[in-house]
Every structure is written in C-alpha cells, then in structure tokens.
Amino acid sequence: MADEHGLPQAIRVRQLLEAARESLEDAQEKVDAWREDYNRQRPHSALGNVPPAEFAERREPPASAAPRPPVHAAAPEHGP
C-alpha cells in the first residue's frame, strides 16, 4: 500500500530544494559582485584612496619583475 502523503511531500521537497538552489545562486552572484567592487572599484585608503584597478595601472612593476640577465653555467672541468 502506497503512502498517501508520499507524492505531495516529495513534490514539496523538490520545490524547496529548487528554491534553495536558486537562493544560493542569487547569493553567489551578489557576493561575486560585492567582491568585484571591493577588490577592483572601491577606493582603498591604503592605496591613497584610489581603486585597486586604478592603482595597479599607475604602478610601475617592481624591480624584481625586471628581466634578469641570463645565467651562464660554468664549463665542466675536464680531467687529465
């Protein structure tokens, strides 16, 4: 004998799971937009009150990023 509440309950559970998935997707989109704004567009006091993207465009590459001259390996010594 089948449970008389089984199918309606399963449908309701499926609807709740779908709503939760949509809510999570919506929340993820909002968090991503906030992170983008915070990390690229919003002025940061530590960067002279300019947005990080603008700061990165103005900034010169650090000396460590300059190309280094090639390193030549020492010639192998030959025995007698």
Protein Blocks (a to p, Z undefined) as FASTA:
>chain_A
ZZfklmmmmmmmmmmmmmmmmmmmmmmmmmmmmmmmmmmmmccfkloopafklmmmmpcc
dfklpccdddddddddddZZ
